[in-house]
């Protein structure tokens, strides 16, 4: 019977090395595996140890550069952190196609975040709603006292909204939305602090009981809208334009397709969000909630054909990202990514990310509407399989070429091909 246990009191207090020793013993790690944990790259272990709890190492993700992006008349090199092959190449190619039509136009709204205050145990919810609205100025005053620096910069709590919602099990709830301009931050800490500060006052004026005081990741007051026009000639003709529009229409009519359609958008969005150490889970949650805001899950983009037969693409989605605070300020690679991008505000960063999402979507739809998604993807996948089989140097491409040629992109076949090449055998 094993005497291993995951009940380790005080694990969080231990130095990283001590934690690693415990994990090594628990999981029977060898010295090579332990050495991998010690390799933390550009991330200083001391920084990692304050970013999250119980640190034992770091998990590197490849950082690539998407080229060719012309956004709002400005050229960008875009850092993308992602483990999936073909994404960076696809974004770069689509950005090149968009350049032929003048690049991508991208406009982000102001950085308005929503924090929710949940009021319960109210007999007259609609009366309570009006009471809260009557006291709007006092609520905003209390909220803004929590962050005078943000207010000084022109941000802060700007308005409130009040909603009455009903649940069959618990009855009515009165939900107050604080609308806060967080400027160049993502804003979670600021709006959560404000929500907690105004809660006692809301209880006092209504006689109700507040429970949750928390940010909403459905940041529908903080939208990015991107647009591109791609000439039909650079796509390969009007038939390709029609194919892309049909592919979009499939997503618009079917949530099963829409989920994959939006996943393609998020391939680009998340990669830049991660590269800048922003909260990609919050961005994902907001995007998919927005896609389903009418009660049916829909694509975040629209693709149309204009009167000249050219392709017009638009994207609209919530995008809460920042360039100050949180991991973005602490992680050295995030700072480097922001320097490469050259963005000066959170608004500009959101505009770049929205443009990348639209380009990524274009690349996927074009591939689907023409040769199919697998052709380009499988080339890169074959290289990954070759590496997994043990190929190095020039052998990686040689093995990959043979796998593709024979249509057998499998690990077992890659090992067989590699052994034959090492023995000098010819493979037809």
Secondary structure, DSSP 8 states (H G I E B T S, - for coil): -----S--TTGGGS-HHHHHHHHHHHHT--HHHHHHHH--TTS-HHHHHHHSSS--------EEEEEEEEETTEEEEEEEE-SSTTHHHHHHHHHHHHHTTT-EEEEE---EEEEEEEEES-S-HHHHHHHHHHTHHHHHHHHHTT-HHHHHTT-EEEEEEEEEEEETTTEEEEEEEEEEE-TTB--HHHHHHHHHHHHHHHHHHH--EEEEEEEES--TTSEEEEEEEE-HHHHTSHHHHHHHHHHHHHHHH-HHHHHHHHHHHHHHHHHHHHHTT--HHHHHHHHHHHHTTTSS---SEEEEE-TTS-EEEEEEEE----SBSHHHHH-HHHHHHHHHHT--SHHHHHHHHHHHHHHHHHHHHHHHHTT-THHHHHHHHHHHHHHHTT--THHHHHHHHHHHHHT---HHHHHHHHHHHHTT----
